[in-house]
Amino acid sequence: MSRPDLLARIADAQAQRARAGLLRRLRTVDSVEGPHIVVAGKSLIDFASNDYLGLAQHPALREALTRTAKKWGVGAGAAHLLGGHRDEHAALEEKLARWTGRERALLFSTGYMANLGVGGALLGNGDVCVQDKLNHASLIDATRLSGAELVRYRHADVDSAGRQLRARPHAAAMLTTDAVFSMDGDLAPLVDLSTLCKTHNATLMVDDAHGIGVLGADGAGSLSDADLSQNDAPVLMSTLGKALGVTGAFVAGSTALIDGLIQFARPYVYTTAIPPAFAAAASAAVDIARDDNERRARLHQHIARFRDGAAARGIALLPSRTPIQPVPIGDSATASAIAQQLEVAGFHVPAIRPPSVPANGARLRVSLSAAHAQSDIERLLDAFVVVLGPKRH
Ligand SMILES: *Cc1c(COP(=O)(O)O)cnc(C)c1O
């Protein structure tokens, strides 16, 4: 029996993906100025960024970053537990806990790692994790890595989730959901999921990567928007890399949860702390995201304008009140061709294709930012009318 060669196998998989026209393409962005980017010498208005509040280039974040880098240097030099933890990390954790209305918060290097950390620390063999079918890849991977059984329920369907929990009455259970679904922009039924979890004694974990800074009173996120306390939603995870414009992530919840994660979350224990300068920049970002309601209002005006303008032009959208506003297309090749035409017209709007979305679920994923001008949005809608052609429904 001959042993398969791993590099030959991955090359085959890549060739197969290329034949299907589904290759992912890596491109270098030459410059960024607010929502304007330059790629391959061409200036584009960017509708792909998760920088929903336009904070990634904000002077207050730049100032906090450079001031703190002057103080500490660049790298933290060690994991949190081995000397990498500084005042800036501690202050940011306290600020995040207060903002989200939780007892404590704990920083991770990325949202992906935070999700792996929670899954690995809370779940193990014999347990079950019940997940929305459209959850982010990192949540799926977290359960796989934990050894718990992964079962999925129909998208945003509380009855379907309930059936999955009832089918496993004796296993320790977590129910995990994106708060804002990253490829659809719609919201999870958080209040009903919270009630369901209480009924079945399951632990609710909410990934609010796209809600923090965008939704809720003072931008505190989807749980604040749904008025769910720490008791209602015991595990909250969010990233610092999207609306907050930096990088890193956090988990927030009870003291018992955070103390447990510090001991048992391997992606927390065995990795270098994020640079203190990033923690300081994120802290400045939280101040703005919490206090600058005008900036958030501008984003929501853009969302309303985009949806009204699409309706007026007969462009079908998905039900979303968030900055994620996908234009459904279906066929992958068509979606790619439309993305290409939009680029020629001066807009960067990525085509999202399988496996990131279900088969025949290709779409143009428009993401809006407070940094956009009203005219950017009107021009994008006009360009969509041209590229989608006369039959748009
Ligand atoms: C982006 C994203 C993550 C990962 O966060 P990073 O900080 O970018 O690693 C996790 N969950 C969801 C739903 C996301 O959209």
The ligand as an SDF file (V2000), in Angstrom:
LIG
                    3D

 15 15  0  0  0  0  0  0  0  0999 V2000
  -14.5750   37.8150   12.3500 C   0  0  0  0  0  0  0  0  0  0  0  0
  -15.3010   36.8690   13.2090 C   0  0  0  0  0  0  0  0  0  0  0  0
  -14.6340   36.1280   14.1820 C   0  0  0  0  0  0  0  0  0  0  0  0
  -13.1440   36.1360   14.3180 C   0  0  0  0  0  0  0  0  0  0  0  0
  -12.6780   37.3160   14.8980 O   0  0  0  0  0  0  0  0  0  0  0  0
  -11.1720   37.7380   14.6430 P   0  0  0  0  0  0  0  0  0  0  0  0
  -10.8670   38.6510   15.7650 O   0  0  0  0  0  0  0  0  0  0  0  0
  -11.1320   38.3760   13.3020 O   0  0  0  0  0  0  0  0  0  0  0  0
  -10.3600   36.4830   14.6850 O   0  0  0  0  0  0  0  0  0  0  0  0
  -15.3810   35.3300   15.0190 C   0  0  0  0  0  0  0  0  0  0  0  0
  -16.7170   35.2400   14.8890 N   0  0  0  0  0  0  0  0  0  0  0  0
  -17.3890   35.9290   13.9480 C   0  0  0  0  0  0  0  0  0  0  0  0
  -18.8650   35.7960   13.8590 C   0  0  0  0  0  0  0  0  0  0  0  0
  -16.7030   36.7600   13.0640 C   0  0  0  0  0  0  0  0  0  0  0  0
  -17.3510   37.4180   12.1190 O   0  0  0  0  0  0  0  0  0  0  0  0
  1  2  1  0
  2  3  1  0
  2 14  2  0
  3  4  1  0
  3 10  2  0
  4  5  1  0
  5  6  1  0
  6  7  2  0
  6  8  1  0
  6  9  1  0
 10 11  1  0
 11 12  2  0
 12 13  1  0
 12 14  1  0
 14 15  1  0
M  END
$$$$
